[in-house]
Structure formats: C-alpha cells, structure tokens
Amino acid sequence: MSTPERPSGGRFARTERTTPHRSREKITYERAAAYDVLDEALFCDVAFTGPDGAPRVLPTFHVRVGDTLFVHGSTGSSMGLGGREGFPVSVTATVVDGLVYAKSWFHHSMNYRSVVVHANARPVDDPDERWAVFKALIDRMGEGRSERSREASPKENAMSALLAIPLEEVSVKRRQGPPVEEPGDEDLPYENGVAEVATVVTGRL
Ligand SMILES: Cc1cc2nc3c(=O)[nH]c(=O)nc-3n(C[C@H](O)[C@H](O)[C@H](O)COP(=O)(O)OP(=O)(O)OC[C@H]3O[C@@H](n4cnc5c(N)ncnc54)[C@H](O)[C@@H]3O)c2cc1C
C-alpha cells in the first residue's frame, strides 16, 4: 500500500481517557508509532453510540492523511455518517505480530501493536476535500490505483459518506518478545515460544 505523508513528529498529550489502568509500560504516545500502526493495519474498528443509544462497533477501511484519519461508508449506514453534525467516536486498529505460547494457560498472549483514538468525528462535505480523501483511500489499496480506475460518478459520490477523525487524543500499546513464565514453570514439559504472524497481500493490481 502507498505510504501517506508523515507530519511532524512529537507525542500526543496523555489525557484521562488515554491513561490505561494496566501495563502502563506498554503504552506510548509517540505520534510516529501511532501512525505506523494506522498505516499498516488493513482496517480499523469504529465505536460510537447507535441511534438506539446502545454502543456499536463497526470494522471499516481507513486512510490517514496528515493528522486526520478518514473512514467512509454508505450514507444509509448506522455509523450515522449521513448529515450529522459530528459525534464522539473511539477507533482502534491493530497489527498482530505473533502468537505467544507459554507453558501456562495464564501467560498465553499475542505480540501486537495497537492504537486507540478518542475523537469527535466530523462529516466531510467539501467537494475538494472529499475528492482528495477518496483518491487517498483508493491509492491505499495499491500505489497509483486511483489513476487506473474510474472516478466516482455524482450518484456514487452522493451515496458515500465520509468521516474525518482528528488524531489528537491517541495512545499506542505494544507487546513484543517471548512468553512470560512463572518461576518454577520453566522445567514443565511443555513447548513454548512465539509463532510469527504477518498479513500478506498477493496478486496486487
Ligand atoms: C491483539 C490484542 C490482544 C489482546 N488480548 C488481551 C487479553 O486477552 N486480555 C487482556 O486483558 N488484554 C488484552 N489486550 C490488551 C487490551 O487491549 C487492553 O490494553 C487491556 O485489557 C488493559 O486495558 P486497561 O484496563 O489498561 O485499559 P483502560 O484503562 O480501559 O484503557 C484506558 C485507555 O488506555 C488506552 N489503551 C488501553 N489499551 C490499549 C491498547 N490495547 N492499545 C492502545 N491504547 C490502549 C486507551 O486510550 C484507553 O482508552 C489485547 C490487545 C490486543 C491488541
């Protein structure tokens, strides 16, 4: 996939919402680390309050452009993309790097890099911004793909809602390395180790 422009470095300010209860040593607020995950993950999950007041989470394709994450969907989708003034969302994206097998059930785990974003999502209505973001979404599927496919027709454009999610309140969590073992478990007659996991795209056009 093509790599979006990388804005200036730095760190996100930690907020109450991005402060974890557990494993604080695994959390970072480095902007570059967050953008690496968002640019590598093939999709994200968007959580929001549904029209019935109950929590919803929906997986969807995304693209990061500068300091904004964009997701799109049908104007009729329950993500409430069509015409709302903007609303609170929480978004997460994860890259799994390994399955971690320990000697005990308790310490089985995964190696991963994950991002959580808290934001107010804004519907994108400006035609120029919409065109540029939809182009970036298509190019994320494969470099130059937007030049090698037909642009959206006015009808298709009208059917597609677009949400801008500012990347301001963001945390990254990382777990890497071998399994943790309890003292005394090392000699148990069980195999342990890490099986690497990778997402492989074959036959890209
Ligand atoms: C692939 C995968 C598998 C996991 N499996 C487990 C599991 O089996 N059991 C388990 O307990 N946990 C698991 N986790 C970790 C889980 O996501 C939480 O981090 C964990 O439950 C501790 O949450 P907390 O109470 O500290 O978070 P909270 O205190 O509820 O979170 C507060 C804030 O901390 C930040 N934060 C918390 N977790 C993450 C994260 N993962 N990535 C980025 N920011 C974060 C967010 O901004 C969040 O709003 C897994 C994570 C991944 C990516």
The ligand as an SDF file (V2000), in Angstrom:
LIG
                    3D

 53 58  0  0  0  0  0  0  0  0999 V2000
   -4.4580   -8.3680   19.7450 C   0  0  0  0  0  0  0  0  0  0  0  0
   -4.6650   -7.9960   21.1920 C   0  0  0  0  0  0  0  0  0  0  0  0
   -4.9770   -8.9740   22.1110 C   0  0  0  0  0  0  0  0  0  0  0  0
   -5.1880   -8.6260   23.4540 C   0  0  0  0  0  0  0  0  0  0  0  0
   -5.5600   -9.6140   24.3250 N   0  0  0  0  0  0  0  0  0  0  0  0
   -5.8490   -9.2910   25.6180 C   0  0  0  0  0  0  0  0  0  0  0  0
   -6.3420  -10.2800   26.5260 C   0  0  0  0  0  0  0  0  0  0  0  0
   -6.5440  -11.4370   26.1720 O   0  0  0  0  0  0  0  0  0  0  0  0
   -6.6130   -9.8800   27.8020 N   0  0  0  0  0  0  0  0  0  0  0  0
   -6.4300   -8.5940   28.2110 C   0  0  0  0  0  0  0  0  0  0  0  0
   -6.6820   -8.2780   29.3840 O   0  0  0  0  0  0  0  0  0  0  0  0
   -5.9530   -7.6500   27.3790 N   0  0  0  0  0  0  0  0  0  0  0  0
   -5.6750   -7.9640   26.0920 C   0  0  0  0  0  0  0  0  0  0  0  0
   -5.2170   -6.9960   25.2280 N   0  0  0  0  0  0  0  0  0  0  0  0
   -4.9380   -5.6680   25.7910 C   0  0  0  0  0  0  0  0  0  0  0  0
   -6.2110   -4.8430   25.8750 C   0  0  0  0  0  0  0  0  0  0  0  0
   -6.3960   -4.1620   24.6340 O   0  0  0  0  0  0  0  0  0  0  0  0
   -6.0950   -3.7880   26.9990 C   0  0  0  0  0  0  0  0  0  0  0  0
   -4.9570   -2.9890   26.8040 O   0  0  0  0  0  0  0  0  0  0  0  0
   -6.0430   -4.4410   28.3620 C   0  0  0  0  0  0  0  0  0  0  0  0
   -7.2450   -5.1810   28.5760 O   0  0  0  0  0  0  0  0  0  0  0  0
   -5.8160   -3.4600   29.5120 C   0  0  0  0  0  0  0  0  0  0  0  0
   -6.7230   -2.4720   29.4550 O   0  0  0  0  0  0  0  0  0  0  0  0
   -6.7500   -1.3050   30.5630 P   0  0  0  0  0  0  0  0  0  0  0  0
   -7.7230   -1.6810   31.6200 O   0  0  0  0  0  0  0  0  0  0  0  0
   -5.3800   -0.8740   30.9320 O   0  0  0  0  0  0  0  0  0  0  0  0
   -7.3900   -0.2080   29.6220 O   0  0  0  0  0  0  0  0  0  0  0  0
   -8.2850    1.0030   30.0570 P   0  0  0  0  0  0  0  0  0  0  0  0
   -7.7550    1.5460   31.3340 O   0  0  0  0  0  0  0  0  0  0  0  0
   -9.7130    0.6430   29.9500 O   0  0  0  0  0  0  0  0  0  0  0  0
   -7.9260    1.9730   28.8580 O   0  0  0  0  0  0  0  0  0  0  0  0
   -7.7300    3.3560   29.0420 C   0  0  0  0  0  0  0  0  0  0  0  0
   -7.0870    3.8960   27.8120 C   0  0  0  0  0  0  0  0  0  0  0  0
   -5.7840    3.3110   27.6480 O   0  0  0  0  0  0  0  0  0  0  0  0
   -5.5130    3.1890   26.2550 C   0  0  0  0  0  0  0  0  0  0  0  0
   -5.3770    1.7680   25.8900 N   0  0  0  0  0  0  0  0  0  0  0  0
   -5.7450    0.6730   26.5900 C   0  0  0  0  0  0  0  0  0  0  0  0
   -5.4870   -0.4520   25.8970 N   0  0  0  0  0  0  0  0  0  0  0  0
   -4.9470   -0.0470   24.7310 C   0  0  0  0  0  0  0  0  0  0  0  0
   -4.4830   -0.7580   23.6000 C   0  0  0  0  0  0  0  0  0  0  0  0
   -4.5340   -2.0970   23.5120 N   0  0  0  0  0  0  0  0  0  0  0  0
   -3.9680   -0.0430   22.5710 N   0  0  0  0  0  0  0  0  0  0  0  0
   -3.8880    1.3120   22.6290 C   0  0  0  0  0  0  0  0  0  0  0  0
   -4.3240    2.0280   23.6740 N   0  0  0  0  0  0  0  0  0  0  0  0
   -4.8610    1.3570   24.7260 C   0  0  0  0  0  0  0  0  0  0  0  0
   -6.7280    3.7630   25.5160 C   0  0  0  0  0  0  0  0  0  0  0  0
   -6.5290    5.1500   25.2160 O   0  0  0  0  0  0  0  0  0  0  0  0
   -7.8330    3.5890   26.5300 C   0  0  0  0  0  0  0  0  0  0  0  0
   -8.9260    4.4560   26.3230 O   0  0  0  0  0  0  0  0  0  0  0  0
   -5.0100   -7.2890   23.8860 C   0  0  0  0  0  0  0  0  0  0  0  0
   -4.6660   -6.3140   22.9520 C   0  0  0  0  0  0  0  0  0  0  0  0
   -4.5030   -6.6580   21.6240 C   0  0  0  0  0  0  0  0  0  0  0  0
   -4.1360   -5.5800   20.6520 C   0  0  0  0  0  0  0  0  0  0  0  0
  1  2  1  0
  2  3  1  0
  2 52  2  0
  3  4  2  0
  4  5  1  0
  4 50  1  0
  5  6  2  0
  6  7  1  0
  6 13  1  0
  7  8  2  0
  7  9  1  0
  9 10  1  0
 10 11  2  0
 10 12  1  0
 12 13  2  0
 13 14  1  0
 14 15  1  0
 14 50  1  0
 15 16  1  0
 16 17  1  0
 16 18  1  0
 18 19  1  0
 18 20  1  0
 20 21  1  0
 20 22  1  0
 22 23  1  0
 23 24  1  0
 24 25  2  0
 24 26  1  0
 24 27  1  0
 27 28  1  0
 28 29  2  0
 28 30  1  0
 28 31  1  0
 31 32  1  0
 32 33  1  0
 33 34  1  0
 33 48  1  0
 34 35  1  0
 35 36  1  0
 35 46  1  0
 36 37  1  0
 36 45  1  0
 37 38  2  0
 38 39  1  0
 39 40  1  0
 39 45  2  0
 40 41  1  0
 40 42  2  0
 42 43  1  0
 43 44  2  0
 44 45  1  0
 46 47  1  0
 46 48  1  0
 48 49  1  0
 50 51  2  0
 51 52  1  0
 52 53  1  0
M  END
$$$$
